[in-house]
Amino acid sequence: RLTLFTDSGPRYFALTDEDADAPAPADADSEPRPAGDGRPDIAEVVPGEPNPGQPVVVRYEGGREGPARVLLGKQELETLRARAGELVVRLPADAREGRGKLRVAVGDERSKPYEIRVKPVSRRKYYR
């Protein structure tokens, strides 16, 4: 039995001998899309658990040509730097702590949500 949990997003894998021939359950967030469908796909977010006001690097693949932007929920984030396949954005200082969903938007096409966890700012670090 092998189980792999990554901190870069909701990717969980389990290999077992039990029910090897049974079809996998349908999950809307993990269904593969056809290549070249025009939608961007988030490959990596660093850090995976940012603090409010912190810069975040979002690496993505695909998407059409044109300016890309990052959304946290429905709020567009401030873009600090943009390169092909990579955006550096800043989370708002008033970002709500807890789970949030990032999306990359290019034109009217949006990626599937990428779940992040916004951590509270540690006040102890400021007083050390």
N, C-alpha and C positions, 0 to 999 in steps of 0.2 A: 504494500500500500504506500502511495506517495501522495503527499499533499503539499502544495506550494502556495504560499500567501505572499504577495508583494505589497510594498507600501507605496507604489507609484500609481495605484488606482484599484478599482474593484475588479481584479483579475484573480480568479481562484480556479485551481485545477486539482482534480482528484483522479488518480488512476487506481482502479481496483479490478479484481478478477470477477467480482460479483456483477451481474447484469451487464456484461460486456457487450452483448448483442442488443440490448434495449436502446431505443432511440433516446437521445438527450432531450431534456425538457426544453421547450421553446422559451427563449428569453429575448424580449424585444431589444434590450441593450447590447446583446452579444451576437445578434444575427449578422452574418457577413453581408456587406453590400457589394454589388458588382463593381469591378474596377472601372474607374473612369466615369463614375456617376455624377461628378461635378461637386460633390460635397466634401468639405475638409474633414479630416479625421485626426483627433488629438492623439499624439503618440506619447507625450511625456509632459509632466508639469513638475517644476522644481522651484521651491520645495513643495512637497505634497501636503504639508500641514503648515501653511503660512500664518503669520500674525496680521492683524489689521494694519494697513499702511505699508506693508512690506512689498517690495518688488517680487514678481513671480515670472519665471521663464516658461513660456508655453511653446512646445515644439509640436508641429502638426504636419500632416501629409495631405496631398491632394488639394482639391479646391481649384477654383478658376483663377485666372489672372485678375489682379486688382487689389485694392487695399483691403487688408484683413483687420478685424477687430475682435476683441474678446469680451464676452458677456458673463457676468456673474448673476445668475438668475435672469432678470430682465434689464439689469443695470450694465451699461457699457463702461468698461474700465479704461483708465487713462493709459495710453500707449507711450512708453518711454523710448522704445527702440523697436524697429520693425525690419526684419530681413526675410528673405524667401524661406518659408518653413519655420520661422521662429519669431515670436513676439515677446517683448519684455513689457509687462504691464504692472501697474501698482494697484494693490487692493485699496479700497477706500478706508480711511482711518476709522470710519463709523461702521465698517463691515460687521455684520452680525456673527457672533461666534457660533460654531457648530458646523453642520454639513451644508455644503453649497455645491451648485453645479455650474461648471464652466463650459462655455461653448465658444468655438471659433466661428465667426461669420465672415464670409467673403461674398459681397453682393447680397443677394437674397437667399443664399444657401448657408445653412448652419450645420455644424457637426452635431453628433450625438453628445449628450451631456457627459462630462467627465467629473466625477465626484471628488471634491476636496473637503478637507476639514479645516476650518479657520480656528486656530488656537487662540485662547485668550493671551493677552500680553502679560508676561510674568513681571509683576511689580518688584519682586525680590531682586531681579537682575539690576534694576536701577539704583537700588540702595546698597549694593555691595561695594 
